[in-house]
């Protein structure tokens, strides 16, 4: 299996290297690509040093089976034809193709078979907040149809990249040292603060991030579910949290929901309020699953259920989800 990573020096690119190694993914040859800023850097993968090549419009992707791309929507759009020209399957982590009708948008725990129909050779990785939410929603959708979702997200600094994580560290240091605070990666100081805006606002008052959760959820789940989201940047370092309220076609008891979550693929039930056990981002960074807790009946609607989830958005929300797609394709002998 010949594998390429585009955007190898970024936070997600580095996570790809870790995930491929952790999961013993069958890599016979690994190519790393990046911009002029990162070309020439060297990274070690399975005791072999690999140099990052400059991404160009040439024949570098000849013979590549799978290309994991995480270099931004603009780069994905510009280089998609170059990457897929010789038959490579491009699993793209950007927003470039997610809502294109002829590009499958895949979360392996929810709709893996969609990955088999890819007329352009591209599979899109959903937005990180959508991924972890639909993994949880799937467990309930298996019981009864979900009609509506209200969700508030609590998104860590790492969602804005490695430099944003560094900036949060530096902001905390500057505040505690009484120094002027550096603000570059966010609209405002994030340390000791919350910012109720992720991405730009659209005409309906929702941000693009919030609309992604509406549109992507419907596409992934092949559902008419309606999603109303509020996305908030919080001063956690890594792993996103979400407070989710759902309305289902029939009532779902807390016991039934707990059983569904406990048995759900890609989920871990962490719901013991008497012992103060519930998912928290500080303790779940670097973990593969989506963790579910604080499960309770909604007090305003007999068909309502409320719960809380936490997932590492660099891992399950990006690199791991993409690698799982590739693993599925290998399993069903649809690639390589």
C-alpha positions in Angstrom: 0.0 0.0 0.0 1.5 3.3 -1.1 0.2 6.2 1.0 0.6 9.9 0.8 -0.1 12.6 3.4 -0.7 16.2 2.1 -0.2 18.8 4.8 2.1 16.6 6.7 3.5 19.3 9.0 0.2 20.5 10.3 -1.6 19.3 13.5 -3.7 16.8 11.6 -0.9 15.8 9.3 1.2 14.9 12.4 -1.8 13.0 13.8 -2.1 11.0 10.6 1.5 9.8 11.2 0.6 8.7 14.8 -2.7 7.1 13.9 -1.3 5.1 10.9 1.4 3.8 13.2 -0.9 3.1 16.2 -3.3 1.1 14.1 -0.6 -0.8 12.2 -2.0 0.5 8.9 -0.5 -1.4 6.0 2.0 1.1 4.6 4.6 -0.2 2.2 5.7 3.3 1.1 4.8 6.7 2.7 5.1 10.0 0.9 4.8 13.3 2.7 3.8 16.6 1.0 3.6 20.2 2.1 3.9 23.8 1.2 7.1 25.7 0.5 7.3 26.5 4.2 7.4 22.8 5.2 9.1 21.2 2.3 12.4 19.7 3.3 11.4 19.0 6.9 12.0 15.4 8.0 9.7 13.2 10.1 10.3 9.7 11.4 7.7 7.0 10.6 8.4 3.4 11.7 12.1 4.1 12.2 12.5 5.6 8.8 13.1 9.3 8.2 11.0 10.8 5.4 11.4 14.2 3.9 8.5 16.4 3.1 8.2 17.1 -0.6 6.8 20.2 -2.1 3.3 19.7 -3.4 3.3 20.3 -7.1 1.3 19.6 -10.3 3.4 16.7 -11.5 3.4 12.9 -11.4 4.3 12.4 -7.7 1.0 10.6 -7.0 1.6 8.0 -9.6 1.2 4.6 -7.9 -0.3 6.1 -4.7 -3.3 4.1 -3.4 -4.5 6.5 -0.7 -3.9 10.2 -0.2 -4.9 11.8 3.1 -5.2 15.5 2.5 -5.4 18.1 5.2 -3.9 21.3 3.8 -7.0 23.5 3.6 -9.9 23.8 1.1 -8.0 25.9 -1.4 -5.2 23.4 -1.7 -7.6 20.5 -1.9 -9.5 22.1 -4.8 -6.4 23.1 -6.6 -4.7 19.7 -6.4 -7.6 17.3 -6.4 -7.1 16.4 -10.1 -3.3 16.0 -9.7 -3.8 13.7 -6.7 -6.5 11.5 -8.2 -5.2 11.5 -11.8 -3.6 8.0 -11.5 -6.3 6.4 -9.4 -5.4 7.4 -5.9 -8.3 7.6 -3.5 -8.2 11.1 -2.0 -9.6 11.3 1.6 -10.0 15.0 2.2 -10.1 16.6 5.6 -11.1 20.1 4.3 -14.5 21.6 3.7 -13.8 21.8 -0.1 -16.0 18.9 -1.3 -18.3 18.0 1.7 -21.6 19.1 0.2 -20.9 18.2 -3.4 -23.5 15.7 -4.6 -21.0 13.4 -6.2 -18.6 13.3 -3.2 -19.4 10.9 -0.4 -19.2 12.3 3.1 -18.4 9.5 5.4 -18.2 8.5 9.1 -17.4 4.8 9.2 -19.6 4.1 12.2 -22.6 5.6 10.4 -22.4 5.3 6.6 -19.3 3.4 5.6 -20.9 2.0 2.4 -21.2 5.6 1.0 -17.4 5.5 0.5 -17.8 2.8 -2.2 -19.5 5.3 -4.6 -16.9 8.0 -5.4 -17.0 9.0 -9.1 -14.3 11.6 -8.7 -12.0 9.5 -6.6 -12.6 11.7 -3.6 -14.1 11.0 -0.1 -14.8 13.9 2.2 -14.1 13.8 5.9 -16.8 15.7 7.7 -16.3 18.6 10.1 -15.0 17.5 13.5 -18.0 18.6 15.5 -20.3 16.8 13.1 -18.3 13.6 13.2 -18.5 13.1 16.9 -22.1 14.1 17.1 -23.3 11.7 14.4 -21.4 8.8 16.0 -23.6 9.4 19.1 -26.8 10.1 17.2 -26.5 6.9 15.2 -26.9 4.9 18.5 -30.3 6.5 19.0 -31.3 6.6 15.4 -31.1 2.8 15.5 -33.8 2.8 18.1 -36.1 5.5 16.6 -35.9 8.3 14.1 -34.4 11.6 15.4 -36.4 14.6 14.2 -34.6 17.5 15.8 -31.2 18.3 17.3 -30.2 21.3 19.4 -26.5 21.4 20.1 -24.0 23.8 21.7 -20.4 23.0 21.1 -17.4 23.8 23.4 -14.5 23.7 20.9 -10.9 23.6 22.0 -8.1 25.8 20.7 -6.7 22.8 18.8 -9.6 23.1 16.4 -7.8 26.1 14.9 -4.5 24.3 14.5 -1.2 23.8 16.2 -0.4 27.5 16.2 -3.6 28.3 18.0 -2.7 25.8 20.8 0.6 27.6 21.1 -1.2 30.9 21.3 -3.4 29.8 24.1 -0.4 28.6 26.1 1.3 32.0 25.5 -1.9 34.0 26.4 -2.2 32.3 29.7 1.5 32.9 30.4 1.1 36.6 29.4 -2.0 37.1 31.5 -0.3 35.6 34.6 2.8 37.6 34.0 0.9 40.9 33.6 2.1 41.3 30.0 0.1 42.5 26.9 -1.7 39.6 25.4 -1.0 38.4 21.9 -4.1 37.8 19.8 -3.5 36.5 16.3 -5.3 33.2 15.7 -8.7 34.2 17.3 -10.9 37.3 17.1 -10.3 37.9 20.8 -8.2 36.7 23.7 -9.2 33.1 24.4 -7.4 32.6 27.7 -9.9 33.1 30.5 -12.6 33.7 27.9 -15.2 32.2 25.6 -15.8 33.2 22.0 -19.3 32.5 20.6 -18.2 32.5 17.0 -16.4 29.9 15.0 -16.0 30.7 11.3 -17.8 33.6 9.6 -21.5 34.5 10.0 -23.9 33.7 7.2 -27.1 35.6 6.2 -29.3 33.7 8.6 -27.2 34.7 11.7 -25.6 31.3 12.0 -21.9 30.8 11.4 -20.6 28.5 8.6 -19.4 26.1 11.4 -23.0 25.9 12.7 -24.5 25.4 9.2 -22.0 22.6 8.6 -23.5 20.7 11.4 -27.0 21.2 9.9 -26.1 20.2 6.3 -23.5 17.5 7.0 -25.6 15.6 9.5 -28.4 15.3 7.0 -26.1 14.1 4.3 -24.2 11.6 6.4 -27.4 10.1 8.1 -29.5 10.3 4.9 -32.1 12.0 7.1 -34.5 14.9 7.3 -33.2 15.7 10.8 -33.0 19.4 11.6 -30.0 20.6 13.5 -29.7 24.0 15.3 -26.2 24.6 16.5 -24.3 27.2 18.5 -20.5 26.8 18.2 -18.3 28.3 20.9 -14.5 28.4 21.2 -13.4 27.6 24.8 -10.0 27.9 26.4 -9.5 24.1 26.6 -6.4 22.9 24.7 -7.6 19.8 22.9 -10.9 17.7 22.5 -14.3 19.2 21.7 -17.3 18.9 23.9 -21.0 19.1 22.9 -24.2 19.5 24.8 -26.9 17.8 22.8 -30.7 17.8 23.0 -32.7 15.5 20.6 -36.3 15.0 19.9 -37.2 11.5 18.7 -40.3 10.0 17.1 -41.1 8.0 20.2 -40.0 8.4 23.8 -36.6 6.9 24.7 -35.9 6.1 28.3 -32.6 6.9 30.0 -32.0 3.2 30.5 -32.7 2.5 26.8 -30.4 5.3 25.7 -27.6 4.2 28.1 -27.7 0.7 26.6 -27.7 2.0 23.1 -24.7 4.2 23.8 -22.8 1.5 25.7 -23.3 -0.8 22.7 -22.8 1.8 20.0 -19.8 1.6 17.7 -17.1 4.1 18.4 -18.7 5.1 21.7 -17.8 4.8 25.4 -20.5 5.3 28.1 -19.1 7.4 30.9 -22.3 8.3 32.9 -22.2 7.9 36.6 -23.3 11.3 38.1 -23.3 9.9 41.7 -19.6 9.4 41.4 -19.0 12.6 39.4 -18.1 10.5 36.4 -18.7 12.2 33.0 -16.6 13.0 30.0 -14.2 15.9 30.2 -11.8 17.1 27.5 -8.8 17.4 29.8 -8.8 13.6 30.4 -9.8 12.4 27.0 -7.3 14.1 24.7 -5.6 11.5 22.5 -8.4 8.9 22.9 -10.1 7.2 19.9 -13.7 7.0 20.9 -16.5 9.5 21.5 -17.5 9.5 25.2 -21.1 10.0 26.3 -22.4 11.1 29.7 -25.0 13.3 31.5 -27.8 11.3 29.9 -31.2 12.5 31.0 -34.8 13.0 29.9 -35.6 16.5 28.7 -38.0 18.3 31.0 -39.9 20.1 28.3 -40.7 17.3 25.8 -41.6 13.7 26.5 -39.8 12.7 23.3 -36.7 14.7 24.3 -33.4 13.4 25.5 -30.3 15.3 26.6 -26.7 14.2 26.8 -23.1 15.4 26.7 -20.3 14.1 24.5 -16.5 14.6 24.3 -14.2 13.6 21.5 -10.6 14.4 20.4 -11.3 16.5 17.3 -7.8 16.1 15.9 -8.1 12.3 16.3 -11.6 11.1 15.8 -12.7 14.4 14.4 -10.0 14.3 11.7 -7.1 11.9 11.2 -8.7 8.8 12.8 -11.9 9.1 10.9 -10.0 9.3 7.6 -7.9 6.3 8.4 -11.0 4.3 9.4 -12.4 5.1 6.0 -9.3 3.7 4.4 -9.4 0.7 6.6 -13.0 0.0 5.5 -12.1 0.2 1.9 -9.2 -2.3 2.5 -11.5 -4.6 4.4 -14.1 -4.8 1.6 -11.3 -5.0 -1.0 -12.3 -1.8 -2.6 -8.8 -0.4 -2.8 -5.2 -1.4 -3.3 
